[in-house]
Amino acid sequence: MSVTVSADAVPRLGRGVRMRYDKARDRYVLLLPETVVVLNATGAAILELCDGARTVDGIVAALRERYGEVPPEQVHAYLAKLVERRHVEMTHEH
């Protein structure tokens, strides 16, 4: 199943998913029931902006302010993968 992430979608962490900094690994992780997903710096930067208030476009804009050029298609693809795995849920603005 292929997921398409629209620019006006509002991502947030999925039910039962938490993000935290793991001192032992010296990086951010996603905590899921019976699973830990170790995040790279890019993934952590994207997920910390998935607050249930910003749209995907808003996340891309915030990343551009912080890092300069950010390809939106890469952010969309990353979030789509996380939606498929149920780590992230999407709602849509009305």
Secondary structure as UniProt FT lines:
FT   TURN            7..8
FT   STRAND          9..13
FT   TURN            15..16
FT   STRAND          18..22
FT   TURN            23..26
FT   STRAND          27..32
FT   TURN            33..34
FT   STRAND          35..38
FT   HELIX           41..47
FT   TURN            48..49
FT   HELIX           56..67
FT   HELIX           72..84
FT   TURN            85..86
FT   STRAND          88..92
//
